[in-house]
Amino acid sequence: VNGIKSKGWNLPAYTVAPRSIGDVQAALAFADKHNLQVTIKNTGHSYNSANTAKGSMMIWTSHLPRLGPDVHTEWRNTCGTHVKDLGGGFGLDSQDVPQAVLVFGAGQPFRETISAANEAGYYMVTGAVPTVGHGGGWVMGAGLSFSHRHLGYGVDNVVQFKAVLADGSNVTADECTNADLFWALRGGGGGSFALVTEVSYRLWKDVQVHDVFFV
């Protein structure tokens, strides 16, 4: 933990770059002991500075270990429901069902998750900037995309989170386990309810997207 006085700027007093879940838990325990506000930074793309606060302790998730990203075609949630039965009513017809799940770490940017999905032959609801963190404020704030009218927002495509709570508990949240937390994380904004460490995300049948610019 590095302590730096903010000196009037809207900056954290402490910054933690955790390399493990244990580091996250230790940071939260430190914040609790010293009564510090905690903010969470993913890749730093935040127009309203939601990932920082004067005098706070900021936890920077981009330094957590990379997870794949790994594609799982037989993924099931904690109820045992297969990914193909977790479509959520999105898609144009009955043929539009999720094909697989991509599991990735919270701090991994779109350039890594999109590449993994494309290499495996799948389509994924994404943002447009490759350096934005896929598992940060983008997905927890809504997750706008050029394909959200067809396949739902980013929040609609998350099927499971793994996260660390304020008390240090390392939990899984999906529609069957910690369902209230799962609901809250999908739209509550990054860092509002827990520190997300891992995301499981739906992949769809590969489709073409036409992007038109008028100049």
Buried (B, 14 or more C-beta within 10 A) or exposed (E): EEEEEBEEEEBBBBBBBBEEBEBBBBBBEBBEEEEBEBBBBBBBBBEEEBBBBBEBBBBBBBEBEEBBBBBBEEBBBBEEBEBBEBBBEBBEEEEBBBBBBBBBBBBBBBEBBBEBBEEBEBBBBBBEEEEBBBBBBBBBBBBEBEBBEBBBBBBBBBBBBBBBBEEBEBEBBBBBBBEEBBBBBBBBBBBBBBBBBBBBBBBBBEEEEEEEEEE
